[in-house]
Amino acid sequence: MTAAEHLAGDDAALAGSERREVGSSARSLLLTILGEFVRPRGAAVWTATLVSSLGVLGIEEKAARQAIARSAAHGVLESEKSGRRVSWHITQPGTRLLSEGARRIYGFLTDAPPWDGEWLVLSVGIPETQRRLRHRLRTRLTWLGMGSPSPGIWILPDVSKVGEVATIIDDLGLEGRAFAWTGKLASVGKTESLIGDAWNLGEVEERYAEFLTTFGKLRATTPVEAFQAQVRLVHAWRRFPFLDPGLPRELLDHDWPGPEAAALFHRRHDEWHGGAQRYWTELEVLSSS
């Protein structure tokens, strides 16, 4: 399984039917910290810095160290010893993974050009017995925004992603089982029913309401509070590209809360960014002494 699939799998777990709280996964929080504070600086980070930063977010030391070890096992981090101390740097695959995550997180719902009416449709058959392969396919196609209105059929109102779909099919060795085509819907059946079968938009809307309520009220006045708030903000927002297919306005029958939530995300991120970065620098200095 690729590093990208591990990250998508973490987001899938956050977005799944169990509706677990965002803060429940130490490794998922660690990935958010790596993406926000370590990758942009391009430098190694001490174990103590990572453990301390997770501790501020309520993660116990044992769970924090396990999260670091798991990230290393999955090829995201690589260690380097300096005497008795250990530092970590993000690997090249990890950098690509986190860069792609950042692109999705910060670009999501920021640009919505008029829809051309074209759909991308994928047909791929995998036997029930190959559950692991079915899960990998579902994870990656869902991360791409695709929905499945019926078994073996995936749809997306964005034909520009046909290349990404082809890459997924090739990566999973499904070339002989998959077919894709693009075009407009014929006047058979109701588009509303198709969308309702492919995506659970009601649950997504509830999640947006929770996000707007939580981060609309949250305030941070100190660097440590800004750090906590920013990590939780990004951590909560990063699941929406997995949950929300980003359907064109033309396919939504009411005022969709996504753009309002995106505006709040960017406003709060800008508000807390400076303080959060100052606190991270303080953690690095303390860990180096």
C-alpha positions, 0 to 999 in steps of 0.5 A: 500500500502506498503512503498516499493510500495510508493518508487517504485511509486515515481520512477515510477512517475519520469520515467513516460511519463510526463518526469518531472525533478528529482528535482520536488518531495520534498518527493523523494529528502527527501528519497534520503537524508534519504538513503544517510545520515541518514540511514548509521549513524543510529541516529535520525535527527532534523526537522531543519536538514532535512528542511535545507538540502532540502532548499539547494536543492531548496525546500521551507520550507513548501514543505519540512515539507510536505514531512517529514509529508508524509514520516511519514504517509507512515511509513518511519519516526517516530517522537520524541519530545524533548521540543519544538523540534522534531527529526525523526528516520527511522522506521524498515520498512523504514530501510528495504525499504532504505536498499533495495533501496541502494542495487538496486542503488549501485549494478545495472549493476555492475555484468553481468554474461553470460546469460543462455538463460532462461526466466521467464514468468508470466501470470496474469489476472486482470479485467480493473475495478480493476485499483488500483490493476493493477497499484500496480502490474505493479509498483512492477513488473516493479521495478523488471525489468519485461516487458509486451509485451502483456496484462496480460503477463510479461517477464524477462530474469532472472529466479532467480527472480521467488521467488520475483515474487511469493512474489508479487503475494502473497502480492497482493492476486493474487495466483488464477489468476497467473501462471509462468513458465521458459524456453528458447524461441522457434524458433517462432517470433523475439526476437527483436520484443518481447523486443521492445514490452516489454520495451521502450529501446529508451527512456531509452537510451535517459535518459542515454545520459542525465545522462552522459552529466549532470554528466560528466560535473558537478563539485563540489569544496566545501562541500555544492556543493558536497552535492548538487551534490551527492544528485542529482547524486543518485536521478537521478541514482535511477530511472534507476533500474526502467527504465532499465530492465538490459537485458543481453548483449546477447539481446542487438544489440548495445553498450548499454550505461548503463555500462558507466553510472554506471561507471560514477555514482560510480566515481562521488559518490566516488569523492563527498562522503567526502565533502557531508558527511562533509556538512551533519555533519555541518548541524547537528551541526548547528541544534543542537545548 
